[in-house]
């Protein structure tokens, strides 16, 4: 909502807003999959995926190119990433 110079407020009716997320709609779930890449026991990279299959495919590709990394895949609540 914004206030204009006359003190009125602009509002959107609850049913009038339509969310078109396109390919991002896959990630509009309660559970996401977090993949941590560890090197020498330290966090090197953290990635978030919409499905477990995507996370595991990422790990498979990364293990080929980065054999010195350890990878952990875990389910997390989406609310811990954004609200």
Steps between C-alpha positions, in 0.01 A plus 500: 500500500612851428368830621434776252486873573126495586535238774337219300659158479547286189399142569479178304196280553607158631342312207636740238866402534614204296849361543660375179823341611570310179785253551549634853165346602692177561663674797171622650484204737542453871807278461819588315820301466826648618832373368817585692839452339776451757873511446735404784205510740408861414194622314606585146164554329130478591232456233122466527283292265127448456515120485723226636563377146643838399728503804622147438563572130704804605703286742566239232633765258708670766659176623640447151663843486578550872598160646656663809163638618256324732131564429205492739139522379232580757133600499430846648188707554454773241420746779864480612607638162228760442165591650 
